[in-house]
Amino acid sequence: MKGKAMLLSILIFVLISSGFVYFFFKGSPVTKEKGREIVTSYLEENYPEESFKITNIAYYPGEGTYIVHVISKDGNIEGDIDVRNGKIITEGGEFPFRE
């Protein structure tokens, strides 16, 4: 009985630790989706004449930043938009910086 309880405790500890490490390096799926929504509404508001698609969302754990790569449908504009704590912090690539 004690052996099974100990094995179960170790298994639970390993699962929780693995989850923590995964979320630390990859970010939360919920926050990632929220970043997608923030960038989508930002692009619709600031670039209404263009149509964009999000091609990739990466997570930078050092700063807790989601890097959202976007490209216009015609391919003329491409770049990264960084999102941290639910806010756009920078635009990169060919995007003009707006203040």
Steps between C-alpha positions, in 0.01 A plus 500: 500500500773748594688418181198580283438826685865599460497412130180699448650798684811490283290472184287800598811701584657416162181595313466832681869580450478413131198725459677787673807465278285477185299813584817687595662441161193487272258737673139444592267400214234732642737798510628412155146514359438829682814639334362393162175686572686814614711508183200435278304790648812722493550432130134561420512831688835634373513350151137483382600516134716185523403138557739294714549142606690376803754240396670420831490581870817439699565548870811661646516386864772745606260793477167319490438633150302346218646576157224496241615477138255653255499540125262692277287296262683649200840437663618862489509552876653249738628527854474417867281654764598440862234458768569504873247517784214543257652803323683561173855602590675523161457456130785365292585425140346727240228631731519872567537573869194675636513702816 
